[in-house]
Amino acid sequence: MGVIGWREWAQLPALCTDAIKAKVDTGARTSALHAFRLETSVRDGEPWVSFEIHPHQRSTEGAVRVETAVAGWRSVKSSNGEIQRRPVVRTPLSLGGRTWSIDITLTNRDAMGFRMLVGRAAIRRKFVVDVGRSYIGAQPQPTQDG
């Protein structure tokens, strides 16, 4: 089992070429990604979602438009206690030198300090979190085909 810090560089290579500063939150079951200008649609009878990713913390520069299939919908209780129904997408995550598929909910995290939150379901049986450390893994390099 690997070790990661409470914040790490993460990459979603199927969605975006840039690395994203992510907060690792073992108190949150579900992972979440800041999705801006989110729109849902139907293609060939299946739900799809279109949205922008702002990969750089506290910046709207470098926005990336993404379209992907919706894997499902999940009701999530936010940090302020409000329950939101969010689209879920399944996508590869690169973190701590490993890559695997996770479910991630899409929501507006504009008011939050991190564009991405990695919940405990994503890292279960893969990593132990050292809460006193940050950025243990190297920053991932941009992919050629994100």
C-alpha positions in Angstrom: 0.0 0.0 0.0 1.3 3.4 -0.9 1.4 6.6 1.1 0.0 10.0 0.0 -0.4 13.3 1.8 -3.6 15.3 2.6 -3.1 17.1 -0.7 -1.6 15.7 -3.8 -1.2 16.3 -7.5 -3.9 14.3 -9.4 -4.6 13.8 -13.0 -7.7 12.7 -14.9 -6.0 11.7 -18.2 -9.2 10.9 -20.1 -10.6 14.4 -19.3 -7.7 16.9 -19.0 -4.0 17.0 -19.7 -3.1 19.2 -16.8 -2.5 18.0 -13.2 -4.9 19.3 -10.6 -4.2 20.0 -7.0 -6.5 17.7 -5.1 -7.5 17.5 -1.4 -7.5 14.0 -0.1 -10.5 13.8 2.2 -11.0 10.6 4.1 -14.1 12.1 5.7 -15.7 12.3 2.3 -16.9 9.0 0.8 -17.2 10.3 -2.8 -14.7 12.1 -5.0 -15.8 15.4 -6.5 -14.6 17.6 -9.4 -15.3 21.2 -10.0 -17.5 21.3 -13.1 -18.3 24.7 -14.6 -21.0 25.3 -17.2 -22.4 21.8 -16.7 -25.0 20.7 -19.2 -26.7 17.3 -19.5 -28.0 15.7 -22.7 -29.0 12.3 -24.2 -27.1 10.5 -26.9 -28.3 7.3 -28.4 -30.7 7.0 -25.4 -27.9 7.3 -22.8 -27.2 10.3 -20.5 -24.1 12.5 -21.3 -22.7 15.5 -19.6 -20.7 18.4 -21.0 -18.7 20.7 -18.7 -15.6 22.8 -18.3 -12.7 21.9 -16.0 -10.7 24.7 -14.5 -7.6 22.7 -13.6 -5.6 25.6 -12.0 -6.4 26.4 -8.4 -8.0 29.9 -8.0 -8.0 30.5 -11.7 -10.3 30.2 -14.7 -7.4 30.2 -17.2 -6.7 27.1 -19.1 -10.3 25.9 -19.0 -10.9 22.6 -20.8 -14.3 21.6 -22.3 -15.2 17.9 -21.7 -18.0 15.6 -22.9 -18.4 12.2 -21.4 -21.1 9.6 -20.6 -22.9 9.8 -17.2 -22.3 6.6 -15.2 -25.1 7.4 -12.8 -26.5 10.0 -10.3 -25.7 10.3 -6.6 -27.2 12.3 -3.8 -24.3 13.8 -1.8 -24.5 15.8 1.4 -22.2 18.8 0.9 -20.0 20.2 3.7 -22.7 22.7 4.6 -25.2 19.8 5.1 -27.2 20.4 1.9 -28.1 17.3 -0.2 -27.3 17.7 -3.9 -28.1 15.3 -6.7 -25.0 15.1 -8.9 -24.0 13.4 -12.1 -21.3 10.7 -11.7 -18.6 10.0 -14.3 -16.2 7.0 -14.3 -12.7 8.0 -15.4 -9.1 7.0 -14.8 -7.3 8.8 -12.0 -3.5 9.1 -11.8 -2.3 9.7 -8.2 0.8 8.6 -6.3 2.4 6.9 -9.3 -0.7 4.7 -10.0 -3.6 4.9 -12.4 -7.0 3.3 -11.9 -10.7 4.1 -12.6 -12.8 6.0 -10.1 -16.3 7.4 -9.9 -16.3 11.1 -9.5 -19.3 13.5 -8.9 -19.5 16.8 -10.8 -20.4 19.9 -8.8 -19.6 23.6 -8.5 -16.6 23.8 -6.2 -15.8 27.4 -7.0 -16.0 28.5 -3.4 -13.7 25.6 -2.3 -10.0 25.8 -2.0 -9.4 22.8 -4.2 -10.8 22.0 -7.7 -10.9 18.3 -6.8 -11.6 16.3 -3.8 -10.4 12.6 -3.6 -12.7 10.7 -1.3 -12.0 7.5 0.7 -13.8 5.2 -1.8 -11.2 6.1 -4.5 -8.2 5.4 -2.4 -9.5 2.4 -0.3 -6.9 -0.4 -0.2 -4.5 1.6 -2.4 -3.1 4.3 -0.1 -2.6 5.3 3.5 -2.9 9.1 4.1 -0.2 10.8 6.0 -2.1 13.9 7.2 1.1 15.7 8.1 2.5 15.7 4.6 1.6 17.1 1.2 2.6 16.4 -2.4 4.4 13.2 -1.6 4.0 12.0 -5.2 5.6 13.9 -8.1 3.5 16.2 -10.2 2.2 14.2 -13.2 3.4 15.3 -16.6 0.8 16.4 -19.2 -0.6 13.6 -21.3 -0.5 13.8 -25.1 -4.1 12.8 -25.6 -6.1 14.1 -22.6 
